[in-house]
Every structure is written in structure tokens, then in C-alpha cells.
Amino acid sequence: MPLAMRPSGLGSGIDKDRPDYTILTGEWEIGRIYQTRGGPDNLRWFWSMTVNGPMTRSDRVATLEEAKAQFQKSWDEWKAWAKLEETQYRPTAPVKKAPPWLGGVGARAAP
């Protein structure tokens, strides 16, 4: 599943118009990319991931495109380190009422 960006809505005051994005995989928020105020132009964008592991999890770079590329690279490294792979999103099946002999516990319908 490709990573997605959406405006974070976290900016306020003088920073409310500054680009600020939440990074998602499916419905999981896994990081953030935003434009910083001040500092040198080659460190204008900050990115960070909310996962732990031995790979780079944050950095400051010159452009949004570079921030997105580095984020993607670190995300791919994290998935390999965590021994995870992405699959196609498939909504869960609706819950059916279980038969009385199961004690009325909910059961998932077969896909």
C-alpha cells in the first residue's frame, strides 16, 4: 500500500499556512513532514517516523520531494527490519451472530 500524505492541521498562529503533513499507510499515522521556519535552505524540511528501529527515523533536508524520498526509503528499511510486507487492503468481513452452541460469541463471516 503506497504511503499517503494529508494536511496535519497542526499549524497555528504564524505557522498556520506553513506546509505540514501527516504520513499514513492505510489508516495508520506513521510520521510527519513539515516545512521549518528559519535556518539554512538546505535544512528547510523536517521529516520523522513514529516507529522504532535501527534505521534513520528523522532528518532535515532541502525540499519536500527529498523529504518524501527519504521517508519512503526509511519506511521500506523499517518494514524489512520488522519482517513485514504490505498487502492489499481488504475490509474486514461483517460480524455474524454466532450460533447458540458457541455461547452467542460473535464470529467473522468467511471472505
BELHUCOR-V334358 format. One line per field, one symbol per residue. psi: psi as a letter, one per 30 degrees, with the letter a starting at -180 (. if undefined). burial: + if it has 24 or more other ideal C-beta (glycine too) atoms within 12 Angstrom, else -. A space follows every 10 residues. Layout:
# BELHUCOR-V334358
psi=???
burial=???
This chain:
# BELHUCOR-V334358
psi=klllkkkfgf klbfgfgkkj kkkljbgkjg akklklkall ffhekklklg lklflkfllk leleeeeeee eeeeeeeeee efhllklkkj klllklklle fgggkkkkkk .
burial=--+-+----- -------+++ +++++----+ ++++++---- ---++++++- +-----+-++ +--+--++-+ ++-++--+-- ---------- ---------- ---------- -
